[in-house]
Amino acid sequence: MPHQSMGVTTMYRPYAGSAGYTGRRNVGGPALSALFFPAAILYHELLLRAFDRSAPFFDLALLPIALFSIAAGLVIWLLLDLLPWKTAGRIAGGVILGLGAVIFCVERGCRATFNLYYGVTFMGGMAGNVAGDFGSTVVQVVLGMIPFILLSFVPLAAFVALRCRVVLEEGSENPVRIILAAVLVACQLSAYLVATLGPVGSYYTYEFTTNTAVPHFGLLTSMRLELEYAVAGVPAPPLGEFIDDPVSTPAIAPGESERPSAHPSDRPDRPREDGPNALNIDFEGMAEAETDETLKNMHQYFANVIPSQKNEYTGMFAGKNLILITAEAFSPYAIDEELTPTLYKLTHEGFIFNNFYQPDWTLSTIGGEFSVTTGVIPNWIGSSSSPVVSAERFMPTTLPHLLAPLGYATPAWHDHTFDYYPRDKYLPSFGYDYKGIGSGLEMAQSVANRWWPESDQEMMEETADSYIDAYVKDGTPFHAYYMTVSGHGLYTWSGNDMSARHREAVEAKYPDLSESSQAYLACSIELDLALKCLVDKLEAAGIADDTLIVMAADHYPYLMVDEKTGEDYYNELRGFEDAEGDTSRYKSTLLMWSGAIEEPIEVDTPCSSVDIVPTLCNLFGLDYDSRLYSGRDVFATNYEPDQYSNCMPLVVFANNMSRGNSWITAAGTYEANTKTFTPNEGIELEDEEAYVKRVHRLVAAKVNYSKLIIQEDYYVHVQFPE
């Protein structure tokens, strides 16, 4: 009824339950309500994509990302629309948008800092370590992300202002709900078909990782897949398609001629050893007896891998000592005859590897370390990773497990917090007696000065005498392992204490370089001093001739790329910019030096970090099976450069971020970014298309079977000879 007061007539509308009420009291319209959450999710996905300078913004990935975003947004809208308590629905909507903004910001920070997108589970496990150990770095990253952070919370601010028009008081009409539910299903199904049937379908299924999925399908879809695969398991790859026929690629039989693996004049004066580096393992018999299809395929695969042949370098260092180092962010551009004279000496007086690479395994330090210490390609396994999962696996093919039965001591150290990454779990599973700061490694100077990063030189000074003295006094051979930290970013005078420590020397020699390049070179001096300390101690003890030092990077110094400006200071060091290919960035240096090497030995064979362990197994004359590694003995020559073979040199760039995996063989280089194969000079392939296709299959096999080795705890199922 009308109510009159002071000449004004007001019409009151009855509440919904009162007699005479015939309409719905919706503040706002159904269009805004239904479109808000799809638009908000798509906004977040496009924002993350726009700030990622390493991936193109406009490509085919926009279609599945848009479709998945619409579907996900409609799911949220439908749930909130059906909720009878609208105040609770509005609170829930705000929480969803706020939490989503935080997750997108965290992922952006991971991408800016580590050049990776991480799974939510992995980030959760690392959050405490990152906050505790890299607090100052985190603050700098956050300050650099302020524009992204502010833009990320725009949808939340819009929702707060429009909440009553987005979550309608009486909800939507049922026909509207049905129509939009149908749109939801259509978008999800269309996105699924585009994602799985397209050229990157394997990234959605059996090759899924968050890092590969985010650029192609979006962050929200990646989180959904992570949860789905954590519950149901990752889909199995088409393993049968990866198995070669060994009849078409026979190994060189004993007595046949082999091509030299290094310059003939530099080869050791030692009788050549014949035969394959293989154990008496009956893979075919195990395959016949196996009922599990995955394990059966694995047995068949390894049965058809051609083992590497023993060669002129087999047993060259048998019975000698081994020091293996994974050097944080080491690169060839850290080698300077004046600033880093020990690095220069060790990389020019031993084996000289002219075509060595440390690929981007998409796992940052932990992936590079795994490749160096196991000879197996590192992978993401669901929301975890090969190194983390390997802590609970049987790992008999690692160097400590092969050397310890021969009486070797196998100590290991890392000059940072002992459990940053679960090194305290996976290094012992490899057979190392591991110590880090907080668990057996005393670094008084670094800790007292609160240096970040800590001093590699101090680590060597504190540790090397223990195993050197034991060898000198009682003849106990040693295989020592180090993971360094002094080369870690940030590469600024304020963000790296090792850089600040050596600032004056670098500025004096390279005054025109950027601060980032200067700081990187400066912190590399600390690694050089660590190596000098090590060599000095070996020479003082008179055992430099009895020891082989091997060092490789975990990854190139990717923190030299400024995500805020897009400036690539690593190109400044290299003196050139990347072409469209993605392999040259990962070219590195493998240091392999001993006082026993009288003349440098040049090696031109393409190789990478997964080749280190099998090569050392051959050099030390160990009984091992070369078929069980992703890599190969660099000195093995039972292949022909212009012919396909599953035992030929192969560098796999398993970065899975662009259009597949690049690779390098003795025949040439395939760049995934451009989908082009470039033969090496003097190489003529009988059928280039067929060759490239077969190598693609071999690369897929290497990547997938290396993952399954850890995922399935494969070595437990192998019947090793007694």
Secondary structure, DSSP 8 states (H G I E B T S, - for coil): -EEEETTEEEE----TTSTT--S---SS-HHHHHHHHHHHHHHHHHHHHHH-TTS-SSSTTHHHHHHHHHHHHHHHHHHHHH-S-HHHHHHHHHHHHHHHHHHHHHHHHHHHHHS----HHHHHHHHHHHHHHSHHHHHHHHHHTHHHHHHHTHHHHHHHHHHHHHS-TT---HHHHHHHHHHHHHHHHHHHHHHHHSTTHHHHTTT--HHHHHHHH-HHHHHHHHHHHHHH------GGGG---GGGS----TTS----SS-GGGS-SS----SBS-----HHHHHHH--SHHHHHHHHHHHTS---B--TTTTTTTT-EEEEEEETT--GGG--TTTSHHHHHHHHSSEEETTEE----SSHHHHHHHHHHHSS---EETTEEHHHHHTTS--TTSHHHHHGGGT-B-EEEEEEETTSSSHHHHHHHTT-EEEEETBEE--HHHHHTT-SS--HHHHHHHHHHHHHHHHHHH---BEEEEE--TT-S--STTT-HHHHHTHHHHHHH-TTS-HHHHHHHHHHHHHHHHHHHHHHHHHHTT-GGGEEEEEEESS--GGGB-TTT--BHHHHHHTS---S-SSGGGEE--EEEETT--S-EEE-S-EEGGGHHHHHHHHTT----GGGSSS--TT---S-TTS--TTS-EEEETT-SSSS-EEEESSEEEETTTTEEEE-TT---S-HHHHHHHHHHHHHHHHHHHHHHHHTTGGGGS----
